[in-house]
Amino acid sequence: MNHIHQYGVFSALMHGFSSDGVKASDILSACNHGLGTVCELNGEIIILDGEAYHFTPDGKLHRLNADDRMPMVVATDFNPTLTKELSTLSMRELTQAMHPFFPTKQNNFMAVRIDGKFNSITYRIGGPQHRPKEPLLELAKRQVTKSYENITGTLFGFYSPPYMNGVAVAGFHLHFLSDDRTAGGHVLDFEAENVALKAAVNTQMHLEFPDSEAFNEEPILPESAGDLHLAE
């Protein structure tokens, strides 16, 4: 059975909370795939096959150390129950490609992995914060956006149902890592060919909240769906 392990909530990131987090070793001891960010919101994380990769806005790749902390991470011990070989796939076709999970499992979380040749892919890398608790929407104004053509790699991420917006980001949230480990970030759009799609429905979720004074200094209010997608 596939479970989700999540530390933090996206509404907290929107408010700029990123001073503390869960150790990478704690997540990797239970999960082999996932996505997230690091303290000070400096870039994007993707976890593939038990390895955690961190991309910063300058385009550099770092392997996370065991003691590195993540204020927000969504991860799973990925065991796909749906596998498809597709000649082509795009971002807009993803929901249809995951039939029969849609619509029969549309109110569940789902994990998805896509391996293939990306004829085009656009992604962004956000951060870092310039001051403590700088809101995520402000970071979004200076995020780095990159586009590639004819690059092989892997997307991994989650589908979150709309009723979880704020705890998660409703819809698909995907990160990319190229096979040569030189490119990656938060996916905005893609078109791919020779695709291997793997997915799993997640029926259980373990959610851990920060236990700190900083996290509880002020109320964390829900964000609009539009702002969440703009920032994340």
Secondary structure by P-SEA (a helix, b strand, c coil): cbbbbbcccaaaaaaccccbbbbaaaaaacccccccccccccbbbbbcccbbbbbccccccccccccbbbcccccccccccccccccccccccccccccccccccccbbbbbbbbcccccccbbbbbccccccccaaaaaabbbbbbbccccbbbbbbbbcccccccccccbbbbbbccccccccccccccccbbbbbbbbbcbbbbbccccccccccccccccaaaaaaac
